Amino acid sequence: MRLSEVDFGAAQPIEGYGPDFFRIGGEAHTAPLVVVPGEVRAWGGYEDAETLLALAGRVDVLFIGTGAEIAHIPAGLRTRLEEAGLGVEIMDSAAACRTYNVLLSEARRVAIALLPVG
């Protein structure tokens, strides 16, 4: 079997995480945060819908990592995001990071909002 290194272009994958951080581009960023290709910014959690709504038109899918375990997000938040045209996928933060990286490697229009893993 021949393995090849994944080329993410200018985008930076999520390299790792710990209790209150995610490592992106060799730097630890305090969680919660939002990542889109070429940009990492703080996120205020479920009450900060505006940061996520600003992604409408820029991405097709928004992954929301709910922390160490999968959990429902507030129904009103999900409705607002979907009405803005964002596809929303909910999973635990570790699974969200892996999925984001795979789609990022395919040059897909994705973003991720992450809560700490605990």
Secondary structure in CASP SS format (residue, H / E / C, confidence):
PFRMAT SS
TARGET T0000
AUTHOR 0000-0000-0000
METHOD secondary structure of the structure
MODEL  1
M C 1.00
R C 1.00
L C 1.00
S C 1.00
E C 1.00
V C 1.00
D C 1.00
F C 1.00
G C 1.00
A C 1.00
A C 1.00
Q C 1.00
P C 1.00
I E 1.00
E E 1.00
G E 1.00
Y E 1.00
G E 1.00
P C 1.00
D C 1.00
F E 1.00
F E 1.00
R E 1.00
I E 1.00
G C 1.00
G C 1.00
E E 1.00
A E 1.00
H E 1.00
T E 1.00
A C 1.00
P C 1.00
L E 1.00
V E 1.00
V E 1.00
V E 1.00
P C 1.00
G C 1.00
E E 1.00
V E 1.00
R E 1.00
A E 1.00
W C 1.00
G C 1.00
G H 1.00
Y H 1.00
E H 1.00
D C 1.00
A H 1.00
E H 1.00
T H 1.00
L H 1.00
L H 1.00
A C 1.00
L C 1.00
A E 1.00
G C 1.00
R C 1.00
V E 1.00
D C 1.00
V E 1.00
L E 1.00
F E 1.00
I E 1.00
G E 1.00
T C 1.00
G C 1.00
A C 1.00
E C 1.00
I C 1.00
A C 1.00
H C 1.00
I C 1.00
P C 1.00
A H 1.00
G H 1.00
L H 1.00
R H 1.00
T H 1.00
R H 1.00
L H 1.00
E H 1.00
E H 1.00
A C 1.00
G C 1.00
L C 1.00
G E 1.00
V E 1.00
E E 1.00
I E 1.00
M E 1.00
D C 1.00
S H 1.00
A H 1.00
A H 1.00
A H 1.00
C H 1.00
R H 1.00
T H 1.00
Y H 1.00
N H 1.00
V H 1.00
L H 1.00
L H 1.00
S H 1.00
E C 1.00
A C 1.00
R C 1.00
R C 1.00
V E 1.00
A E 1.00
I E 1.00
A E 1.00
L E 1.00
L C 1.00
P C 1.00
V C 1.00
G C 1.00
END
